[in-house]
């Protein structure tokens, strides 16, 4: 039985990532671990909010993410696949790599947004970072932009 770690960011490519993960998990009679990573807010002196406001915003975002993840967990379970989900806090590449080790992932199924080379150079790509740091196989699902 293979284990597939599926990082989810609730972007336009998420449905394609989920469909791909279902296909692979079914083919290998595998199980799925979903993860959504929340980056800590960056606070500067020009953008200072009370700590309570930031904490509530983070907590609210985490609750919303957990609700969305639970929907995907049910989708996998209804497809006859074992599935668990987790919301993590920190740098996405690091958290995905740590979760892959924790669940003993055989593969990571991750989406690529296709922002372009300049964006990836300036900002970085989570999929690219995961691919470079992963100790297991990585399946990158490109966003099938219907407008291209």
C-alpha positions as CSV (number, residue, x, y, z in Angstrom):
1,X,0.0,0.0,0.0
2,X,1.4,3.4,-1.0
3,X,0.9,6.6,0.9
4,X,0.3,9.8,-1.0
5,X,0.8,13.2,0.7
6,X,-1.4,15.9,-1.0
7,X,-0.7,19.5,-0.2
8,X,-3.8,21.6,-0.8
9,X,-3.9,25.4,-1.1
10,X,-7.5,25.7,-2.3
11,X,-6.4,27.4,-5.5
12,X,-7.7,26.8,-9.0
13,X,-5.5,23.7,-9.4
14,X,-6.8,22.0,-6.3
15,X,-9.5,20.0,-8.0
16,X,-7.0,18.7,-10.6
17,X,-4.6,17.7,-7.8
18,X,-7.5,15.9,-5.9
19,X,-8.5,14.1,-9.1
20,X,-4.9,13.0,-9.8
21,X,-4.4,11.8,-6.2
22,X,-7.7,9.8,-6.3
23,X,-6.5,8.1,-9.5
24,X,-3.1,7.2,-8.1
25,X,-4.4,6.1,-4.7
26,X,-6.9,3.8,-6.4
27,X,-4.3,2.4,-8.8
28,X,-2.0,1.6,-5.9
29,X,-4.7,0.8,-3.3
30,X,-3.1,3.6,-1.4
31,X,-4.0,5.9,1.4
32,X,-4.0,9.7,1.3
33,X,-2.8,12.4,3.8
34,X,-3.9,15.9,3.0
35,X,-2.1,19.0,4.3
36,X,-2.9,22.7,4.1
37,X,-0.1,25.0,5.2
38,X,-0.8,28.4,6.7
39,X,2.2,30.8,6.6
40,X,2.5,32.9,9.7
41,X,1.5,36.5,9.0
42,X,4.3,39.0,8.4
43,X,4.0,42.0,10.7
44,X,5.9,45.2,10.1
45,X,5.8,48.4,12.1
46,X,3.7,50.1,9.4
47,X,1.2,47.3,9.5
48,X,0.8,46.7,13.2
49,X,-2.4,45.2,14.4
50,X,-3.3,44.1,17.9
51,X,-2.1,40.6,18.7
52,X,-5.6,39.5,19.5
53,X,-6.8,40.6,16.0
54,X,-4.0,38.6,14.3
55,X,-4.6,35.6,16.5
56,X,-8.3,35.6,15.6
57,X,-7.6,36.0,11.9
58,X,-5.2,33.0,12.0
59,X,-7.7,31.0,14.0
60,X,-10.6,31.9,11.7
61,X,-8.5,30.9,8.6
62,X,-7.5,27.6,10.3
63,X,-11.2,26.8,11.0
64,X,-12.1,27.6,7.4
65,X,-9.2,25.4,6.1
66,X,-10.2,22.5,8.3
67,X,-13.8,22.7,7.1
68,X,-12.6,22.6,3.5
69,X,-10.2,19.8,4.2
70,X,-12.9,17.7,5.9
71,X,-14.9,18.0,2.6
72,X,-12.0,16.5,0.7
73,X,-11.5,13.8,3.3
74,X,-15.1,12.7,2.8
75,X,-14.6,12.7,-0.9
76,X,-11.7,10.3,-0.6
77,X,-13.5,8.1,1.9
78,X,-16.6,8.0,-0.4
79,X,-14.2,6.8,-3.1
80,X,-13.2,3.9,-0.8
81,X,-9.8,5.4,0.2
82,X,-8.3,5.9,3.6
83,X,-7.6,9.6,4.2
84,X,-6.5,12.0,7.0
85,X,-6.0,15.7,7.0
86,X,-3.9,18.3,8.8
87,X,-3.5,22.1,8.9
88,X,0.1,23.1,9.6
89,X,1.7,26.4,10.3
90,X,5.1,27.5,8.9
91,X,7.0,27.7,5.7
92,X,5.2,25.5,3.1
93,X,8.1,23.5,1.7
94,X,9.4,22.7,5.2
95,X,6.0,21.7,6.5
96,X,5.3,19.6,3.5
97,X,8.7,17.8,3.8
98,X,8.1,17.2,7.5
99,X,4.6,15.8,7.0
100,X,5.9,13.6,4.2
101,X,8.4,12.1,6.7
102,X,5.7,11.8,9.4
103,X,3.2,9.9,7.2
104,X,6.0,8.0,5.4
105,X,4.8,9.2,2.1
106,X,5.8,7.3,-1.0
107,X,4.7,10.2,-3.2
108,X,3.7,13.8,-2.9
109,X,1.0,15.0,-5.3
110,X,1.3,18.7,-5.6
111,X,-0.2,21.4,-7.9
112,X,1.8,23.8,-10.0
113,X,0.2,27.2,-10.7
114,X,2.2,28.0,-13.8
115,X,2.8,31.7,-12.8
116,X,5.9,31.7,-15.1
117,X,9.6,31.7,-14.8
118,X,10.0,35.3,-13.6
119,X,7.4,34.8,-10.8
120,X,9.1,31.6,-9.7
121,X,12.5,33.3,-9.8
122,X,11.4,36.3,-7.7
123,X,8.9,34.6,-5.3
124,X,9.7,30.9,-5.6
125,X,7.5,28.0,-6.3
126,X,6.3,25.7,-3.6
127,X,6.1,22.8,-6.1
128,X,9.7,23.4,-7.2
129,X,10.9,23.7,-3.6
130,X,9.2,20.4,-2.6
131,X,10.6,18.7,-5.6
132,X,14.2,19.8,-4.7
133,X,13.8,18.9,-1.0
134,X,11.7,15.7,-1.1
135,X,13.0,12.3,-0.1
136,X,10.2,10.6,-2.0
137,X,8.6,10.7,-5.4
138,X,6.9,14.0,-6.4
139,X,4.0,14.1,-8.9
140,X,3.5,17.7,-10.1
141,X,0.0,18.5,-11.5
142,X,0.0,21.5,-13.8
143,X,-3.0,23.8,-13.8
144,X,-5.0,23.2,-17.0
145,X,-5.9,26.8,-17.7
146,X,-8.8,26.6,-20.1
147,X,-7.9,30.1,-21.4
148,X,-4.4,29.2,-22.8
